[in-house]
Structures are given as structure tokens and as C-alpha cells.
Amino acid sequence: MRVERNREIPDHAHETQWSWNVILGGTGSFILGERRVPVEEGQTFITPPGIHHAVSAGDADIMLLAIFAPALG
């Protein structure tokens, strides 16, 4: 998926899915509650089920590959 520059995927949680995310391009932040973690191309992060999170793009679009297990229905 693509998050346009200076935009955000708002806070949400996947109740039953693990999410494995790969930053394919751009820079931004991964947000867990009050914690903001900078991310850039090549980095990965995993979000367990039920954990609220958001993704924020920086000054350029961020390209993100998200793989869910089990798959989203």
C-alpha cells in the first residue's frame, strides 16, 4: 500500500491477525500508542493481534507491503 506524503494510516488494530510489514520505499514513522519509531526503506516490523498502531509518511510517499496471518477476510 502507499501512504501519501504527510498523511497517515490512522490508529487501528487487527483483532486476530499478525501483521508483517516491509518498508519498500520512502520514510516515515510506525506509531505504537505514544511511541513513534522512525522507519525507512528496507526495514520490517511485526504487529501482534490486538495491538493498536498507525503508520505516518514523512516528506515523501511511503510504500509498505503488509502481510497478514491469518489473511484478512
mmJSON file of the N, C-alpha and C atoms, coordinates in Angstrom:
{"data_MODEL":{"atom_site":{
"group_PDB":["ATOM","ATOM","ATOM","ATOM","ATOM","ATOM","ATOM","ATOM","ATOM","ATOM","ATOM","ATOM","ATOM","ATOM","ATOM","ATOM","ATOM","ATOM","ATOM","ATOM","ATOM","ATOM","ATOM","ATOM","ATOM","ATOM","ATOM","ATOM","ATOM","ATOM","ATOM","ATOM","ATOM","ATOM","ATOM","ATOM","ATOM","ATOM","ATOM","ATOM","ATOM","ATOM","ATOM","ATOM","ATOM","ATOM","ATOM","ATOM","ATOM","ATOM","ATOM","ATOM","ATOM","ATOM","ATOM","ATOM","ATOM","ATOM","ATOM","ATOM","ATOM","ATOM","ATOM","ATOM","ATOM","ATOM","ATOM","ATOM","ATOM","ATOM","ATOM","ATOM","ATOM","ATOM","ATOM","ATOM","ATOM","ATOM","ATOM","ATOM","ATOM","ATOM","ATOM","ATOM","ATOM","ATOM","ATOM","ATOM","ATOM","ATOM","ATOM","ATOM","ATOM","ATOM","ATOM","ATOM","ATOM","ATOM","ATOM","ATOM","ATOM","ATOM","ATOM","ATOM","ATOM","ATOM","ATOM","ATOM","ATOM","ATOM","ATOM","ATOM","ATOM","ATOM","ATOM","ATOM","ATOM","ATOM","ATOM","ATOM","ATOM","ATOM","ATOM","ATOM","ATOM","ATOM","ATOM","ATOM","ATOM","ATOM","ATOM","ATOM","ATOM","ATOM","ATOM","ATOM","ATOM","ATOM","ATOM","ATOM","ATOM","ATOM","ATOM","ATOM","ATOM","ATOM","ATOM","ATOM","ATOM","ATOM","ATOM","ATOM","ATOM","ATOM","ATOM","ATOM","ATOM","ATOM","ATOM","ATOM","ATOM","ATOM","ATOM","ATOM","ATOM","ATOM","ATOM","ATOM","ATOM","ATOM","ATOM","ATOM","ATOM","ATOM","ATOM","ATOM","ATOM","ATOM","ATOM","ATOM","ATOM","ATOM","ATOM","ATOM","ATOM","ATOM","ATOM","ATOM","ATOM","ATOM","ATOM","ATOM","ATOM","ATOM","ATOM","ATOM","ATOM","ATOM","ATOM","ATOM","ATOM","ATOM","ATOM","ATOM","ATOM","ATOM","ATOM","ATOM","ATOM","ATOM","ATOM","ATOM","ATOM","ATOM","ATOM","ATOM","ATOM","ATOM","ATOM"],
"id":[1,2,3,4,5,6,7,8,9,10,11,12,13,14,15,16,17,18,19,20,21,22,23,24,25,26,27,28,29,30,31,32,33,34,35,36,37,38,39,40,41,42,43,44,45,46,47,48,49,50,51,52,53,54,55,56,57,58,59,60,61,62,63,64,65,66,67,68,69,70,71,72,73,74,75,76,77,78,79,80,81,82,83,84,85,86,87,88,89,90,91,92,93,94,95,96,97,98,99,100,101,102,103,104,105,106,107,108,109,110,111,112,113,114,115,116,117,118,119,120,121,122,123,124,125,126,127,128,129,130,131,132,133,134,135,136,137,138,139,140,141,142,143,144,145,146,147,148,149,150,151,152,153,154,155,156,157,158,159,160,161,162,163,164,165,166,167,168,169,170,171,172,173,174,175,176,177,178,179,180,181,182,183,184,185,186,187,188,189,190,191,192,193,194,195,196,197,198,199,200,201,202,203,204,205,206,207,208,209,210,211,212,213,214,215,216,217,218,219],
"type_symbol":["N","C","C","N","C","C","N","C","C","N","C","C","N","C","C","N","C","C","N","C","C","N","C","C","N","C","C","N","C","C","N","C","C","N","C","C","N","C","C","N","C","C","N","C","C","N","C","C","N","C","C","N","C","C","N","C","C","N","C","C","N","C","C","N","C","C","N","C","C","N","C","C","N","C","C","N","C","C","N","C","C","N","C","C","N","C","C","N","C","C","N","C","C","N","C","C","N","C","C","N","C","C","N","C","C","N","C","C","N","C","C","N","C","C","N","C","C","N","C","C","N","C","C","N","C","C","N","C","C","N","C","C","N","C","C","N","C","C","N","C","C","N","C","C","N","C","C","N","C","C","N","C","C","N","C","C","N","C","C","N","C","C","N","C","C","N","C","C","N","C","C","N","C","C","N","C","C","N","C","C","N","C","C","N","C","C","N","C","C","N","C","C","N","C","C","N","C","C","N","C","C","N","C","C","N","C","C","N","C","C","N","C","C","N","C","C","N","C","C"],
"label_atom_id":["N","CA","C","N","CA","C","N","CA","C","N","CA","C","N","CA","C","N","CA","C","N","CA","C","N","CA","C","N","CA","C","N","CA","C","N","CA","C","N","CA","C","N","CA","C","N","CA","C","N","CA","C","N","CA","C","N","CA","C","N","CA","C","N","CA","C","N","CA","C","N","CA","C","N","CA","C","N","CA","C","N","CA","C","N","CA","C","N","CA","C","N","CA","C","N","CA","C","N","CA","C","N","CA","C","N","CA","C","N","CA","C","N","CA","C","N","CA","C","N","CA","C","N","CA","C","N","CA","C","N","CA","C","N","CA","C","N","CA","C","N","CA","C","N","CA","C","N","CA","C","N","CA","C","N","CA","C","N","CA","C","N","CA","C","N","CA","C","N","CA","C","N","CA","C","N","CA","C","N","CA","C","N","CA","C","N","CA","C","N","CA","C","N","CA","C","N","CA","C","N","CA","C","N","CA","C","N","CA","C","N","CA","C","N","CA","C","N","CA","C","N","CA","C","N","CA","C","N","CA","C","N","CA","C","N","CA","C","N","CA","C","N","CA","C","N","CA","C","N","CA","C","N","CA","C"],
"label_alt_id":[null,null,null,null,null,null,null,null,null,null,null,null,null,null,null,null,null,null,null,null,null,null,null,null,null,null,null,null,null,null,null,null,null,null,null,null,null,null,null,null,null,null,null,null,null,null,null,null,null,null,null,null,null,null,null,null,null,null,null,null,null,null,null,null,null,null,null,null,null,null,null,null,null,null,null,null,null,null,null,null,null,null,null,null,null,null,null,null,null,null,null,null,null,null,null,null,null,null,null,null,null,null,null,null,null,null,null,null,null,null,null,null,null,null,null,null,null,null,null,null,null,null,null,null,null,null,null,null,null,null,null,null,null,null,null,null,null,null,null,null,null,null,null,null,null,null,null,null,null,null,null,null,null,null,null,null,null,null,null,null,null,null,null,null,null,null,null,null,null,null,null,null,null,null,null,null,null,null,null,null,null,null,null,null,null,null,null,null,null,null,null,null,null,null,null,null,null,null,null,null,null,null,null,null,null,null,null,null,null,null,null,null,null,null,null,null,null,null,null],
"label_comp_id":["MET","MET","MET","ARG","ARG","ARG","VAL","VAL","VAL","GLU","GLU","GLU","ARG","ARG","ARG","ASN","ASN","ASN","ARG","ARG","ARG","GLU","GLU","GLU","ILE","ILE","ILE","PRO","PRO","PRO","ASP","ASP","ASP","HIS","HIS","HIS","ALA","ALA","ALA","HIS","HIS","HIS","GLU","GLU","GLU","THR","THR","THR","GLN","GLN","GLN","TRP","TRP","TRP","SER","SER","SER","TRP","TRP","TRP","ASN","ASN","ASN","VAL","VAL","VAL","ILE","ILE","ILE","LEU","LEU","LEU","GLY","GLY","GLY","GLY","GLY","GLY","THR","THR","THR","GLY","GLY","GLY","SER","SER","SER","PHE","PHE","PHE","ILE","ILE","ILE","LEU","LEU","LEU","GLY","GLY","GLY","GLU","GLU","GLU","ARG","ARG","ARG","ARG","ARG","ARG","VAL","VAL","VAL","PRO","PRO","PRO","VAL","VAL","VAL","GLU","GLU","GLU","GLU","GLU","GLU","GLY","GLY","GLY","GLN","GLN","GLN","THR","THR","THR","PHE","PHE","PHE","ILE","ILE","ILE","THR","THR","THR","PRO","PRO","PRO","PRO","PRO","PRO","GLY","GLY","GLY","ILE","ILE","ILE","HIS","HIS","HIS","HIS","HIS","HIS","ALA","ALA","ALA","VAL","VAL","VAL","SER","SER","SER","ALA","ALA","ALA","GLY","GLY","GLY","ASP","ASP","ASP","ALA","ALA","ALA","ASP","ASP","ASP","ILE","ILE","ILE","MET","MET","MET","LEU","LEU","LEU","LEU","LEU","LEU","ALA","ALA","ALA","ILE","ILE","ILE","PHE","PHE","PHE","ALA","ALA","ALA","PRO","PRO","PRO","ALA","ALA","ALA","LEU","LEU","LEU","GLY","GLY","GLY"],
"label_asym_id":["A","A","A","A","A","A","A","A","A","A","A","A","A","A","A","A","A","A","A","A","A","A","A","A","A","A","A","A","A","A","A","A","A","A","A","A","A","A","A","A","A","A","A","A","A","A","A","A","A","A","A","A","A","A","A","A","A","A","A","A","A","A","A","A","A","A","A","A","A","A","A","A","A","A","A","A","A","A","A","A","A","A","A","A","A","A","A","A","A","A","A","A","A","A","A","A","A","A","A","A","A","A","A","A","A","A","A","A","A","A","A","A","A","A","A","A","A","A","A","A","A","A","A","A","A","A","A","A","A","A","A","A","A","A","A","A","A","A","A","A","A","A","A","A","A","A","A","A","A","A","A","A","A","A","A","A","A","A","A","A","A","A","A","A","A","A","A","A","A","A","A","A","A","A","A","A","A","A","A","A","A","A","A","A","A","A","A","A","A","A","A","A","A","A","A","A","A","A","A","A","A","A","A","A","A","A","A","A","A","A","A","A","A","A","A","A","A","A","A"],
"label_entity_id":["1","1","1","1","1","1","1","1","1","1","1","1","1","1","1","1","1","1","1","1","1","1","1","1","1","1","1","1","1","1","1","1","1","1","1","1","1","1","1","1","1","1","1","1","1","1","1","1","1","1","1","1","1","1","1","1","1","1","1","1","1","1","1","1","1","1","1","1","1","1","1","1","1","1","1","1","1","1","1","1","1","1","1","1","1","1","1","1","1","1","1","1","1","1","1","1","1","1","1","1","1","1","1","1","1","1","1","1","1","1","1","1","1","1","1","1","1","1","1","1","1","1","1","1","1","1","1","1","1","1","1","1","1","1","1","1","1","1","1","1","1","1","1","1","1","1","1","1","1","1","1","1","1","1","1","1","1","1","1","1","1","1","1","1","1","1","1","1","1","1","1","1","1","1","1","1","1","1","1","1","1","1","1","1","1","1","1","1","1","1","1","1","1","1","1","1","1","1","1","1","1","1","1","1","1","1","1","1","1","1","1","1","1","1","1","1","1","1","1"],
"label_seq_id":[1,1,1,2,2,2,3,3,3,4,4,4,5,5,5,6,6,6,7,7,7,8,8,8,9,9,9,10,10,10,11,11,11,12,12,12,13,13,13,14,14,14,15,15,15,16,16,16,17,17,17,18,18,18,19,19,19,20,20,20,21,21,21,22,22,22,23,23,23,24,24,24,25,25,25,26,26,26,27,27,27,28,28,28,29,29,29,30,30,30,31,31,31,32,32,32,33,33,33,34,34,34,35,35,35,36,36,36,37,37,37,38,38,38,39,39,39,40,40,40,41,41,41,42,42,42,43,43,43,44,44,44,45,45,45,46,46,46,47,47,47,48,48,48,49,49,49,50,50,50,51,51,51,52,52,52,53,53,53,54,54,54,55,55,55,56,56,56,57,57,57,58,58,58,59,59,59,60,60,60,61,61,61,62,62,62,63,63,63,64,64,64,65,65,65,66,66,66,67,67,67,68,68,68,69,69,69,70,70,70,71,71,71,72,72,72,73,73,73],
"pdbx_PDB_ins_code":[null,null,null,null,null,null,null,null,null,null,null,null,null,null,null,null,null,null,null,null,null,null,null,null,null,null,null,null,null,null,null,null,null,null,null,null,null,null,null,null,null,null,null,null,null,null,null,null,null,null,null,null,null,null,null,null,null,null,null,null,null,null,null,null,null,null,null,null,null,null,null,null,null,null,null,null,null,null,null,null,null,null,null,null,null,null,null,null,null,null,null,null,null,null,null,null,null,null,null,null,null,null,null,null,null,null,null,null,null,null,null,null,null,null,null,null,null,null,null,null,null,null,null,null,null,null,null,null,null,null,null,null,null,null,null,null,null,null,null,null,null,null,null,null,null,null,null,null,null,null,null,null,null,null,null,null,null,null,null,null,null,null,null,null,null,null,null,null,null,null,null,null,null,null,null,null,null,null,null,null,null,null,null,null,null,null,null,null,null,null,null,null,null,null,null,null,null,null,null,null,null,null,null,null,null,null,null,null,null,null,null,null,null,null,null,null,null,null,null],
"Cartn_x":[0.84,0.0,0.891,0.315,1.049,0.366,1.185,0.7,1.315,0.464,0.953,1.69,2.644,3.472,2.598,3.084,2.413,1.005,0.721,-0.568,-0.322,-1.408,-1.273,-2.354,-1.994,-2.998,-3.342,-4.569,-4.893,-4.786,-4.76,-4.682,-5.759,-5.337,-6.244,-5.579,-6.327,-5.795,-6.454,-5.752,-6.29,-6.489,-7.732,-8.033,-7.486,-7.426,-6.981,-5.762,-5.299,-4.2,-2.879,-1.811,-0.457,-0.226,0.539,0.857,2.37,2.895,4.317,4.407,5.161,5.234,6.656,6.798,8.092,8.018,8.967,9.02,9.749,9.023,9.579,10.194,9.787,10.331,9.819,10.585,10.19,10.61,10.187,10.465,9.209,9.149,8.004,8.159,7.026,7.025,5.991,6.327,5.407,5.046,3.756,3.306,2.597,3.107,2.502,2.133,0.862,0.445,1.132,1.881,2.608,4.003,4.423,5.783,5.797,6.683,6.839,8.229,8.263,9.521,9.78,10.885,11.2,11.445,10.929,11.16,11.619,12.388,12.872,12.946,13.209,13.272,14.143,13.622,14.351,14.027,13.416,13.082,11.795,11.675,10.455,10.0,8.722,8.197,6.984,6.761,5.645,4.733,3.431,2.449,1.588,1.583,0.732,-0.747,-1.623,-3.06,-3.431,-4.39,-4.933,-4.104,-2.939,-2.083,-2.426,-2.812,-3.143,-1.871,-1.975,-0.821,-1.294,-0.367,-0.615,0.677,0.566,1.73,1.621,2.697,2.712,3.828,3.497,4.506,5.207,6.448,7.217,7.02,8.108,8.052,7.859,7.876,7.64,6.684,6.06,5.192,5.99,5.311,5.933,5.202,5.962,5.407,5.598,4.524,4.511,3.863,4.547,3.966,3.503,2.216,1.664,1.13,1.64,1.208,0.537,-0.69,-1.481,-1.625,-1.529,-1.737,-2.585,-3.756,-4.366,-4.784,-5.083,-5.421,-6.642,-6.68,-7.873,-9.028,-10.21,-11.382,-12.217],
"Cartn_y":[-1.166,0.0,1.237,2.344,3.609,4.578,5.212,6.3,7.569,8.492,9.722,10.575,11.368,12.192,13.019,13.124,13.89,13.391,12.124,11.506,10.329,9.753,8.693,7.642,6.385,5.343,5.466,5.849,6.152,4.936,5.235,4.217,3.152,1.885,0.759,-0.494,-1.565,-2.858,-3.951,-5.027,-6.222,-7.236,-7.548,-8.341,-9.765,-10.375,-11.775,-11.984,-10.962,-11.112,-10.576,-11.319,-10.793,-10.021,-8.95,-8.158,-8.035,-8.499,-8.344,-7.261,-6.21,-5.037,-4.817,-4.51,-4.235,-2.853,-1.987,-0.665,-0.813,-0.638,-0.799,0.487,1.62,2.899,4.021,5.094,6.262,6.168,7.154,7.193,7.634,7.328,7.727,7.237,6.998,6.544,5.451,4.502,3.492,3.926,4.01,4.572,3.49,3.248,2.316,3.12,3.429,4.262,5.61,5.962,7.234,7.138,5.947,5.737,5.857,6.699,6.922,6.414,5.41,4.788,5.147,5.837,6.146,4.866,4.826,3.695,4.218,3.367,3.725,2.466,2.66,1.56,0.42,-0.799,-1.994,-2.487,-1.668,-2.094,-2.901,-3.764,-4.544,-4.39,-4.623,-4.666,-5.577,-6.165,-7.093,-6.522,-6.608,-6.164,-7.36,-7.719,-8.822,-8.45,-9.443,-9.166,-8.291,-7.395,-6.583,-5.377,-5.16,-4.031,-2.837,-1.737,-0.533,0.078,0.525,1.09,2.003,2.805,3.698,3.804,4.236,4.465,5.866,6.634,8.019,8.216,8.797,9.09,10.393,10.506,11.726,12.706,13.304,14.313,13.706,12.374,11.685,10.525,10.006,8.845,7.687,6.852,5.644,4.446,3.496,2.269,1.16,0.438,-0.536,-1.825,-2.942,-4.259,-4.806,-5.138,-5.683,-7.089,-8.058,-9.45,-9.844,-10.38,-10.71,-12.215,-12.687,-14.104,-14.223,-14.867,-15.352,-14.185,-14.494,-13.458,-12.649,-11.385,-10.554,-11.105,-11.107,-11.671,-10.684],
"Cartn_z":[0.0,0.0,0.0,-0.386,-0.4,0.55,1.368,2.218,1.646,1.206,0.594,1.612,1.114,1.988,2.93,4.152,5.206,5.531,5.192,5.527,6.469,6.964,7.955,7.787,8.027,8.238,9.721,10.057,11.444,12.371,13.645,14.688,14.488,14.536,14.379,14.938,15.022,15.457,14.625,14.434,13.779,14.901,15.21,16.405,16.346,15.159,15.09,14.201,13.512,12.559,13.102,12.843,12.93,11.648,11.708,10.522,10.392,9.256,8.956,7.906,8.174,7.311,6.827,5.549,4.939,4.299,4.63,4.01,2.679,1.578,0.235,-0.296,0.228,-0.217,0.65,0.713,1.48,2.937,3.699,5.133,5.867,7.132,7.937,9.347,9.987,11.37,11.567,12.423,12.905,14.314,14.608,15.874,16.685,17.88,18.843,20.081,20.24,21.368,21.305,22.325,22.374,21.763,21.403,20.877,19.355,18.849,17.403,17.01,16.114,15.697,14.227,13.927,12.529,11.727,10.495,9.593,8.237,7.543,6.209,5.358,4.085,3.123,3.642,3.5,3.899,5.293,6.119,7.474,7.487,8.479,8.68,10.129,10.352,11.71,11.738,12.897,13.094,14.171,13.91,14.888,15.294,16.574,17.034,16.994,17.037,17.072,18.268,18.045,19.119,19.528,18.918,19.269,18.379,18.99,18.219,17.639,16.376,15.688,14.559,14.046,12.914,12.124,10.861,10.015,9.448,9.584,9.134,8.117,6.949,5.925,6.274,5.848,6.057,4.918,4.448,3.388,2.002,1.909,0.639,0.906,-0.162,-0.014,0.583,1.339,1.859,1.249,0.728,0.154,1.176,1.444,2.522,2.032,2.256,1.995,3.329,3.444,4.682,4.397,5.158,5.026,6.336,6.228,7.399,7.561,8.802,9.082,10.346,10.274,9.049,8.146,6.91,5.928,6.369,5.973,6.238,5.429,6.009,5.338,4.618],
"occupancy":[1.0,1.0,1.0,1.0,1.0,1.0,1.0,1.0,1.0,1.0,1.0,1.0,1.0,1.0,1.0,1.0,1.0,1.0,1.0,1.0,1.0,1.0,1.0,1.0,1.0,1.0,1.0,1.0,1.0,1.0,1.0,1.0,1.0,1.0,1.0,1.0,1.0,1.0,1.0,1.0,1.0,1.0,1.0,1.0,1.0,1.0,1.0,1.0,1.0,1.0,1.0,1.0,1.0,1.0,1.0,1.0,1.0,1.0,1.0,1.0,1.0,1.0,1.0,1.0,1.0,1.0,1.0,1.0,1.0,1.0,1.0,1.0,1.0,1.0,1.0,1.0,1.0,1.0,1.0,1.0,1.0,1.0,1.0,1.0,1.0,1.0,1.0,1.0,1.0,1.0,1.0,1.0,1.0,1.0,1.0,1.0,1.0,1.0,1.0,1.0,1.0,1.0,1.0,1.0,1.0,1.0,1.0,1.0,1.0,1.0,1.0,1.0,1.0,1.0,1.0,1.0,1.0,1.0,1.0,1.0,1.0,1.0,1.0,1.0,1.0,1.0,1.0,1.0,1.0,1.0,1.0,1.0,1.0,1.0,1.0,1.0,1.0,1.0,1.0,1.0,1.0,1.0,1.0,1.0,1.0,1.0,1.0,1.0,1.0,1.0,1.0,1.0,1.0,1.0,1.0,1.0,1.0,1.0,1.0,1.0,1.0,1.0,1.0,1.0,1.0,1.0,1.0,1.0,1.0,1.0,1.0,1.0,1.0,1.0,1.0,1.0,1.0,1.0,1.0,1.0,1.0,1.0,1.0,1.0,1.0,1.0,1.0,1.0,1.0,1.0,1.0,1.0,1.0,1.0,1.0,1.0,1.0,1.0,1.0,1.0,1.0,1.0,1.0,1.0,1.0,1.0,1.0,1.0,1.0,1.0,1.0,1.0,1.0,1.0,1.0,1.0,1.0,1.0,1.0],
"B_iso_or_equiv":[0.0,0.0,0.0,0.0,0.0,0.0,0.0,0.0,0.0,0.0,0.0,0.0,0.0,0.0,0.0,0.0,0.0,0.0,0.0,0.0,0.0,0.0,0.0,0.0,0.0,0.0,0.0,0.0,0.0,0.0,0.0,0.0,0.0,0.0,0.0,0.0,0.0,0.0,0.0,0.0,0.0,0.0,0.0,0.0,0.0,0.0,0.0,0.0,0.0,0.0,0.0,0.0,0.0,0.0,0.0,0.0,0.0,0.0,0.0,0.0,0.0,0.0,0.0,0.0,0.0,0.0,0.0,0.0,0.0,0.0,0.0,0.0,0.0,0.0,0.0,0.0,0.0,0.0,0.0,0.0,0.0,0.0,0.0,0.0,0.0,0.0,0.0,0.0,0.0,0.0,0.0,0.0,0.0,0.0,0.0,0.0,0.0,0.0,0.0,0.0,0.0,0.0,0.0,0.0,0.0,0.0,0.0,0.0,0.0,0.0,0.0,0.0,0.0,0.0,0.0,0.0,0.0,0.0,0.0,0.0,0.0,0.0,0.0,0.0,0.0,0.0,0.0,0.0,0.0,0.0,0.0,0.0,0.0,0.0,0.0,0.0,0.0,0.0,0.0,0.0,0.0,0.0,0.0,0.0,0.0,0.0,0.0,0.0,0.0,0.0,0.0,0.0,0.0,0.0,0.0,0.0,0.0,0.0,0.0,0.0,0.0,0.0,0.0,0.0,0.0,0.0,0.0,0.0,0.0,0.0,0.0,0.0,0.0,0.0,0.0,0.0,0.0,0.0,0.0,0.0,0.0,0.0,0.0,0.0,0.0,0.0,0.0,0.0,0.0,0.0,0.0,0.0,0.0,0.0,0.0,0.0,0.0,0.0,0.0,0.0,0.0,0.0,0.0,0.0,0.0,0.0,0.0,0.0,0.0,0.0,0.0,0.0,0.0,0.0,0.0,0.0,0.0,0.0,0.0],
"pdbx_formal_charge":[null,null,null,null,null,null,null,null,null,null,null,null,null,null,null,null,null,null,null,null,null,null,null,null,null,null,null,null,null,null,null,null,null,null,null,null,null,null,null,null,null,null,null,null,null,null,null,null,null,null,null,null,null,null,null,null,null,null,null,null,null,null,null,null,null,null,null,null,null,null,null,null,null,null,null,null,null,null,null,null,null,null,null,null,null,null,null,null,null,null,null,null,null,null,null,null,null,null,null,null,null,null,null,null,null,null,null,null,null,null,null,null,null,null,null,null,null,null,null,null,null,null,null,null,null,null,null,null,null,null,null,null,null,null,null,null,null,null,null,null,null,null,null,null,null,null,null,null,null,null,null,null,null,null,null,null,null,null,null,null,null,null,null,null,null,null,null,null,null,null,null,null,null,null,null,null,null,null,null,null,null,null,null,null,null,null,null,null,null,null,null,null,null,null,null,null,null,null,null,null,null,null,null,null,null,null,null,null,null,null,null,null,null,null,null,null,null,null,null],
"auth_seq_id":[1,1,1,2,2,2,3,3,3,4,4,4,5,5,5,6,6,6,7,7,7,8,8,8,9,9,9,10,10,10,11,11,11,12,12,12,13,13,13,14,14,14,15,15,15,16,16,16,17,17,17,18,18,18,19,19,19,20,20,20,21,21,21,22,22,22,23,23,23,24,24,24,25,25,25,26,26,26,27,27,27,28,28,28,29,29,29,30,30,30,31,31,31,32,32,32,33,33,33,34,34,34,35,35,35,36,36,36,37,37,37,38,38,38,39,39,39,40,40,40,41,41,41,42,42,42,43,43,43,44,44,44,45,45,45,46,46,46,47,47,47,48,48,48,49,49,49,50,50,50,51,51,51,52,52,52,53,53,53,54,54,54,55,55,55,56,56,56,57,57,57,58,58,58,59,59,59,60,60,60,61,61,61,62,62,62,63,63,63,64,64,64,65,65,65,66,66,66,67,67,67,68,68,68,69,69,69,70,70,70,71,71,71,72,72,72,73,73,73],
"auth_comp_id":["MET","MET","MET","ARG","ARG","ARG","VAL","VAL","VAL","GLU","GLU","GLU","ARG","ARG","ARG","ASN","ASN","ASN","ARG","ARG","ARG","GLU","GLU","GLU","ILE","ILE","ILE","PRO","PRO","PRO","ASP","ASP","ASP","HIS","HIS","HIS","ALA","ALA","ALA","HIS","HIS","HIS","GLU","GLU","GLU","THR","THR","THR","GLN","GLN","GLN","TRP","TRP","TRP","SER","SER","SER","TRP","TRP","TRP","ASN","ASN","ASN","VAL","VAL","VAL","ILE","ILE","ILE","LEU","LEU","LEU","GLY","GLY","GLY","GLY","GLY","GLY","THR","THR","THR","GLY","GLY","GLY","SER","SER","SER","PHE","PHE","PHE","ILE","ILE","ILE","LEU","LEU","LEU","GLY","GLY","GLY","GLU","GLU","GLU","ARG","ARG","ARG","ARG","ARG","ARG","VAL","VAL","VAL","PRO","PRO","PRO","VAL","VAL","VAL","GLU","GLU","GLU","GLU","GLU","GLU","GLY","GLY","GLY","GLN","GLN","GLN","THR","THR","THR","PHE","PHE","PHE","ILE","ILE","ILE","THR","THR","THR","PRO","PRO","PRO","PRO","PRO","PRO","GLY","GLY","GLY","ILE","ILE","ILE","HIS","HIS","HIS","HIS","HIS","HIS","ALA","ALA","ALA","VAL","VAL","VAL","SER","SER","SER","ALA","ALA","ALA","GLY","GLY","GLY","ASP","ASP","ASP","ALA","ALA","ALA","ASP","ASP","ASP","ILE","ILE","ILE","MET","MET","MET","LEU","LEU","LEU","LEU","LEU","LEU","ALA","ALA","ALA","ILE","ILE","ILE","PHE","PHE","PHE","ALA","ALA","ALA","PRO","PRO","PRO","ALA","ALA","ALA","LEU","LEU","LEU","GLY","GLY","GLY"],
"auth_asym_id":["A","A","A","A","A","A","A","A","A","A","A","A","A","A","A","A","A","A","A","A","A","A","A","A","A","A","A","A","A","A","A","A","A","A","A","A","A","A","A","A","A","A","A","A","A","A","A","A","A","A","A","A","A","A","A","A","A","A","A","A","A","A","A","A","A","A","A","A","A","A","A","A","A","A","A","A","A","A","A","A","A","A","A","A","A","A","A","A","A","A","A","A","A","A","A","A","A","A","A","A","A","A","A","A","A","A","A","A","A","A","A","A","A","A","A","A","A","A","A","A","A","A","A","A","A","A","A","A","A","A","A","A","A","A","A","A","A","A","A","A","A","A","A","A","A","A","A","A","A","A","A","A","A","A","A","A","A","A","A","A","A","A","A","A","A","A","A","A","A","A","A","A","A","A","A","A","A","A","A","A","A","A","A","A","A","A","A","A","A","A","A","A","A","A","A","A","A","A","A","A","A","A","A","A","A","A","A","A","A","A","A","A","A","A","A","A","A","A","A"],
"auth_atom_id":["N","CA","C","N","CA","C","N","CA","C","N","CA","C","N","CA","C","N","CA","C","N","CA","C","N","CA","C","N","CA","C","N","CA","C","N","CA","C","N","CA","C","N","CA","C","N","CA","C","N","CA","C","N","CA","C","N","CA","C","N","CA","C","N","CA","C","N","CA","C","N","CA","C","N","CA","C","N","CA","C","N","CA","C","N","CA","C","N","CA","C","N","CA","C","N","CA","C","N","CA","C","N","CA","C","N","CA","C","N","CA","C","N","CA","C","N","CA","C","N","CA","C","N","CA","C","N","CA","C","N","CA","C","N","CA","C","N","CA","C","N","CA","C","N","CA","C","N","CA","C","N","CA","C","N","CA","C","N","CA","C","N","CA","C","N","CA","C","N","CA","C","N","CA","C","N","CA","C","N","CA","C","N","CA","C","N","CA","C","N","CA","C","N","CA","C","N","CA","C","N","CA","C","N","CA","C","N","CA","C","N","CA","C","N","CA","C","N","CA","C","N","CA","C","N","CA","C","N","CA","C","N","CA","C","N","CA","C","N","CA","C","N","CA","C","N","CA","C","N","CA","C","N","CA","C"],
"pdbx_PDB_model_num":[1,1,1,1,1,1,1,1,1,1,1,1,1,1,1,1,1,1,1,1,1,1,1,1,1,1,1,1,1,1,1,1,1,1,1,1,1,1,1,1,1,1,1,1,1,1,1,1,1,1,1,1,1,1,1,1,1,1,1,1,1,1,1,1,1,1,1,1,1,1,1,1,1,1,1,1,1,1,1,1,1,1,1,1,1,1,1,1,1,1,1,1,1,1,1,1,1,1,1,1,1,1,1,1,1,1,1,1,1,1,1,1,1,1,1,1,1,1,1,1,1,1,1,1,1,1,1,1,1,1,1,1,1,1,1,1,1,1,1,1,1,1,1,1,1,1,1,1,1,1,1,1,1,1,1,1,1,1,1,1,1,1,1,1,1,1,1,1,1,1,1,1,1,1,1,1,1,1,1,1,1,1,1,1,1,1,1,1,1,1,1,1,1,1,1,1,1,1,1,1,1,1,1,1,1,1,1,1,1,1,1,1,1,1,1,1,1,1,1]
}}}
